[in-house]
Amino acid sequence: MAVDPGLPPGERIRLYRRRAGLTQEQCAQLKGCTVSAWRKWESGQRQVTAFADWIAIARILRVRDLYRLTGMPVGVLPEDPPEHASVPAIRAAMVSFDPRPRDEPDVPGLAAAVRAAWDVWQRSRPFGQIGSMLPGLITEVRAAIPVVDGPPRALLLRTASMLYFLARAYTKHVGARDVSLLAADRAMAAAIKADDLDLRAAAAWNIGMILAGQGHIDVARELAHDAVAELEPVLADGPVARVSLFGALHLLRAMLFARSADEDAACAALETAAEIAERLGERNDFRTVFGPTNVGIYRTWVAVEFSRPGEAIRTAQSCDVRKLSSVERRFSYYVALAKAYCSRTEDVAAVHMLLRAERESADELALNVEVKALVRELLRRETALTRPELRPLADRTGIIH
């Protein structure tokens, strides 16, 4: 069944409902929502914001491919370039056959270079700079691993894991999901070789993040559960970084439970994370940016996921994201707020939040699938008040050419 690529999600829901021979009343009953809510989804008055809701709607309408229903695949959108310009060199560095070191590996120097790259990524987010740094670092680290033995090897393996965490984060954000999953798996392999419990748990967190982004919720949930179960018995005698990581894993679990529409479990995971964050304060162990502010951002996101925009906005107002060194976390905060305002049809506020997100990272705004969906939603009901800022924003995200 061919569907116009420009057809809004609400009209797609109506189209597939009619094809399935179902009434709005029947669909609402099957979904467990009001008929009014279903009608608003079809008319575009209300946005389907929760991933779990899309899954439920797809099952009701017997649509197996979510792209057909939403117009938004898990990866990049149809009009986007197939691959970010930086990705081929990163992929080549990841899979090249038998890289050889040109000189004696300088393990402390490599560790310092990876830390510096992480600082650039978290604090300033220039995609081009990180994209050009990663291939060389990956090649050097891969070449060093077979030839470094003795005491420096533990530092090298830790450095390799941290580098692959960075590669995972970067390639996820530019849409190269295959490279991102490979990088996360390489990080886990290095952590296992290092026989480092905390590093393994951090690798599980990274794999869970990319699996969640690809829709593999059950697998990610099991992985996060196993990592938590491994850390819990050794928390009391462990370093603060381990406790911080334990909290970060609970934030991951909260997100995964929310994606599965398990509100009680999501809230319980958030409460555990909040208790830990209250004790520890703001941390950035293993680059997870764990602390009270990030817990607040996750609370905001979970409220949006459960279609409670008012609660999301109230929660977000208590978050001072200026405390965070991570551009990505600040960007995510503004996008979550934009979604909340958009679902309340407070479009001026939604556009304002997207512009705040753009100030954090124009590169990310132009590539982010959620942002593109929001901008499309806002364009469909643009007014004279939103048009002056919304149209240029849409142009910068590649929606209007």
C-alpha positions in Angstrom: 0.0 0.0 0.0 1.7 3.2 -1.2 1.5 6.1 1.2 2.4 9.7 0.3 5.7 10.4 2.1 4.4 13.8 3.2 1.3 12.4 4.8 1.1 13.5 8.5 1.1 10.7 11.2 -2.5 11.4 12.1 -3.7 10.9 8.6 -1.7 7.8 8.4 -3.4 6.4 11.5 -6.8 7.2 9.9 -5.8 5.6 6.6 -4.6 2.4 8.2 -7.6 2.3 10.5 -10.0 2.4 7.6 -7.9 -0.2 5.8 -8.3 -2.5 8.8 -12.0 -2.0 8.8 -12.1 -0.5 12.3 -14.1 2.4 13.7 -12.6 5.0 16.0 -14.6 3.7 18.9 -13.3 0.1 18.3 -9.7 1.4 18.2 -10.1 3.5 21.3 -11.5 0.5 23.2 -8.6 -1.7 22.0 -6.1 0.9 22.9 -7.7 1.7 26.3 -8.0 5.4 25.6 -11.0 7.7 25.1 -12.6 8.1 21.7 -11.8 11.8 22.0 -8.1 11.1 22.4 -8.1 8.8 19.3 -9.9 11.4 17.2 -7.4 14.0 18.3 -4.5 11.7 17.1 -6.1 11.3 13.7 -6.9 15.0 13.3 -3.5 16.1 14.3 -4.8 18.1 17.3 -2.8 15.8 19.6 0.6 14.2 18.9 1.4 10.6 19.7 4.5 11.2 21.8 5.1 7.8 23.5 7.0 5.1 21.7 4.8 2.5 23.6 1.7 4.2 22.2 3.0 3.9 18.6 3.6 0.2 19.2 0.1 -0.3 20.6 -1.5 1.6 17.7 0.5 -0.4 15.1 -0.6 -3.7 16.6 -4.3 -2.5 16.6 -4.1 -1.5 13.0 -1.9 -4.5 12.1 0.9 -2.4 10.7 4.2 -4.2 11.1 6.5 -1.4 9.8 6.4 1.6 12.1 7.8 3.8 9.3 4.6 3.2 7.3 2.5 4.4 10.3 4.6 7.3 11.6 6.6 8.4 8.5 9.7 8.3 10.8 12.0 5.3 10.7 14.2 4.5 13.8 17.2 5.8 11.8 17.4 8.9 9.6 14.4 10.4 7.8 13.8 9.9 4.1 15.0 13.3 3.0 18.2 13.1 5.0 21.6 12.3 3.4 22.1 8.6 3.7 25.3 9.0 5.8 27.1 11.8 7.6 30.3 12.8 5.8 32.4 11.7 8.8 31.1 8.2 9.0 33.0 6.3 6.2 36.4 7.1 7.8 35.2 6.0 11.2 33.7 2.8 9.9 36.9 2.1 8.0 39.0 2.6 11.1 36.7 0.3 13.1 36.9 -2.6 10.6 40.3 -2.2 8.9 42.3 -5.5 8.8 45.3 -5.8 11.2 46.3 -2.1 11.9 50.0 -1.8 12.8 51.5 0.8 15.1 53.8 3.2 13.4 55.8 3.8 16.6 56.0 2.4 20.1 52.5 3.0 21.5 52.3 5.8 24.0 49.6 4.5 26.3 49.4 7.5 28.7 49.4 9.8 25.6 46.5 7.9 24.1 44.6 8.0 27.4 45.0 11.8 27.5 44.0 12.2 23.9 40.8 10.2 24.5 40.0 12.3 27.6 40.5 15.5 25.6 38.2 14.2 22.8 35.5 13.4 25.4 35.8 16.9 26.8 35.4 18.4 23.3 32.3 16.2 22.7 30.6 16.9 26.0 31.4 20.6 26.3 31.2 22.1 22.8 29.7 19.5 20.5 31.3 20.5 17.1 30.5 17.4 15.1 33.1 18.1 12.5 36.0 18.2 15.0 35.0 15.0 16.7 34.3 13.3 13.4 37.8 14.1 12.2 39.5 13.0 15.5 37.9 9.6 15.9 39.4 7.6 12.9 43.0 8.4 14.0 42.4 7.6 17.6 40.6 4.3 16.8 43.4 3.2 14.5 46.1 4.0 17.1 44.2 2.2 19.9 43.4 -0.9 17.8 47.1 -1.0 16.7 48.3 -0.8 20.2 46.2 -3.5 21.8 48.0 -6.6 20.3 51.5 -5.2 21.1 51.1 -3.7 24.6 51.7 -6.0 27.6 52.4 -5.7 31.3 51.1 -2.9 33.6 50.3 -0.4 30.7 47.8 -2.9 29.2 45.1 -2.3 31.8 45.2 1.5 31.1 45.1 0.8 27.4 42.1 -1.5 27.6 40.3 1.1 29.7 41.2 3.8 27.2 39.9 1.6 24.4 36.6 1.2 26.2 36.3 4.9 26.8 37.1 5.6 23.1 34.5 3.2 21.9 32.0 4.8 24.3 32.7 8.1 22.5 32.5 6.5 19.1 29.2 4.9 20.1 27.8 8.3 21.2 29.0 10.2 18.2 27.9 7.7 15.5 24.4 7.4 17.2 23.9 11.1 17.0 24.9 11.3 13.4 22.6 8.4 12.5 25.2 5.6 11.8 23.4 3.0 14.0 25.4 0.1 12.7 28.8 1.7 13.6 27.3 2.8 17.0 26.3 -0.8 17.9 29.7 -2.1 16.7 31.5 0.5 18.9 29.4 -0.4 21.9 30.2 -4.1 21.4 33.9 -3.3 21.1 33.8 -1.4 24.3 32.3 -4.4 26.1 35.0 -6.7 24.6 37.7 -4.4 25.9 36.1 -4.2 29.4 35.9 -8.0 29.5 39.6 -8.3 28.5 40.4 -5.7 31.3 38.5 -7.8 33.8 37.0 -4.6 35.1 33.6 -4.9 36.7 32.8 -1.2 36.6 33.9 -0.8 33.0 31.7 -3.8 32.0 28.7 -2.1 33.7 29.5 1.1 31.8 29.7 -0.9 28.6 26.3 -2.4 29.4 24.9 1.1 29.8 26.3 2.1 26.4 24.9 -0.9 24.7 21.6 -0.4 26.4 21.5 3.2 25.1 22.0 2.1 21.5 19.6 -0.9 21.7 16.9 1.4 23.1 17.5 3.8 20.2 17.0 1.0 17.8 13.8 -0.2 19.4 15.2 -3.4 21.0 13.7 -2.6 24.4 13.4 -6.1 25.9 17.0 -7.0 25.1 18.2 -3.6 26.5 16.1 -4.1 29.6 17.6 -7.5 30.3 21.1 -6.2 29.9 20.5 -3.3 32.2 19.0 -5.6 34.8 22.0 -7.9 34.6 24.4 -5.0 35.0 22.5 -3.7 38.1 22.4 -7.2 39.6 26.2 -7.6 39.2 27.0 -4.2 40.8 24.5 -4.3 43.7 26.3 -6.8 45.9 29.6 -4.9 45.7 28.3 -1.3 46.1 29.0 -0.9 49.8 32.8 -1.5 49.4 33.2 0.0 46.0 34.3 3.4 44.8 32.0 6.4 44.4 32.2 6.0 40.6 30.5 2.5 40.9 27.6 4.0 42.9 27.2 6.7 40.3 27.2 4.2 37.6 24.6 2.2 39.5 22.4 5.3 39.5 23.0 5.9 35.8 21.9 2.3 35.0 18.6 3.0 36.9 18.0 6.0 34.7 18.5 3.8 31.7 16.0 1.3 33.2 13.5 4.1 33.9 13.7 5.0 30.2 13.3 1.4 29.1 10.3 0.8 31.4 8.7 3.9 30.1 9.2 2.7 26.5 7.4 -0.5 27.6 4.5 1.5 29.2 5.4 0.1 32.6 4.8 3.3 34.6 5.2 1.8 38.1 8.6 0.3 37.3 9.7 3.5 35.5 8.9 5.6 38.6 10.5 3.1 41.0 13.8 3.2 38.9 13.6 7.0 38.9 13.2 7.1 42.7 16.3 4.8 43.2 18.3 7.0 40.9 17.1 10.1 42.7 18.1 8.8 46.1 21.6 8.0 44.8 21.9 11.4 43.1 20.9 13.2 46.2 23.8 11.5 48.1 26.4 12.0 45.4 25.6 15.3 43.8 26.7 16.0 40.2 29.0 13.4 38.7 30.4 12.4 35.3 31.9 9.0 36.0 32.4 7.0 32.7 30.9 10.1 31.0 27.3 9.2 32.1 26.6 12.7 33.5 24.8 11.3 36.5 23.4 13.5 39.2 20.3 15.4 40.5 20.0 17.5 37.3 20.0 14.5 35.0 17.5 12.7 37.2 15.3 15.8 36.7 15.7 15.6 32.9 14.8 11.9 32.9 11.7 12.7 35.1 10.7 15.3 32.5 11.2 12.8 29.7 9.2 10.1 31.4 6.3 12.4 32.1 6.2 13.3 28.4 6.4 9.6 27.5 3.3 9.0 29.7 1.4 11.9 28.1 1.6 14.2 31.1 3.0 17.4 29.6 1.9 19.6 32.5 3.9 17.5 35.0 6.9 17.4 32.5 6.9 21.2 32.4 6.6 21.6 36.2 9.4 19.1 36.7 11.7 20.8 34.1 11.3 24.1 35.9 13.3 22.8 38.8 16.2 21.7 36.6 19.1 24.1 36.3 20.8 22.6 33.2 23.5 25.3 33.3 25.2 23.1 35.9 25.8 20.4 33.4 28.9 20.2 31.3 27.2 18.0 28.7 25.8 19.7 25.7 23.8 16.6 24.9 22.0 16.6 28.2 21.1 20.3 27.9 19.9 19.7 24.3 17.8 16.7 25.4 16.2 18.8 28.1 15.1 21.5 25.7 13.7 19.0 23.2 11.7 17.2 26.0 10.2 20.6 27.0 9.4 21.3 23.3 7.6 18.0 23.1 5.6 18.8 26.2 4.6 22.3 25.0 3.8 20.9 21.5 1.4 18.3 23.0 -0.4 21.1 24.8 -0.5 23.1 21.5 1.5 25.8 23.2 3.4 26.3 20.0 5.2 29.6 20.7 6.8 28.0 23.8 7.6 24.8 21.8 9.4 26.9 19.1 11.2 28.8 21.8 12.5 25.5 23.4 13.7 24.2 20.0 15.6 27.5 19.4 17.2 27.0 22.9 18.1 23.5 21.8 19.6 24.8 18.6 21.8 27.2 20.6 23.2 24.2 22.4 24.0 22.3 19.2 22.9 23.4 15.8 24.6 20.3 14.3 22.5 18.0 16.5 19.3 19.9 15.8 19.7 19.4 12.0 20.2 15.6 12.4 17.7 14.8 15.3 14.7 12.7 14.2 12.6 13.8 17.1 13.2 17.4 16.3 12.2 17.0 12.7 8.9 15.3 13.8 8.2 18.2 16.2 8.9 20.8 13.5 6.6 19.1 11.1 3.9 19.0 13.7 4.3 22.7 14.4 4.4 23.6 10.7 1.0 21.8 10.2 -0.6 24.3 12.5 1.7 27.3 12.1 0.3 30.8 12.8 1.3 34.3 12.1 2.9 34.3 15.6 5.1 31.2 15.1 5.8 31.6 11.4 8.7 34.1 11.6 10.8 31.8 13.7 9.4 28.4 12.7 10.0 28.7 9.0 13.7 29.5 9.2 14.0 26.8 11.9 12.4 24.3 9.5 14.8 25.4 6.8 17.8 24.8 9.1 16.6 21.3 9.9 16.3 20.4 6.2 12.5 20.2 6.1 11.9 23.3 3.9 14.2 23.7 1.0 
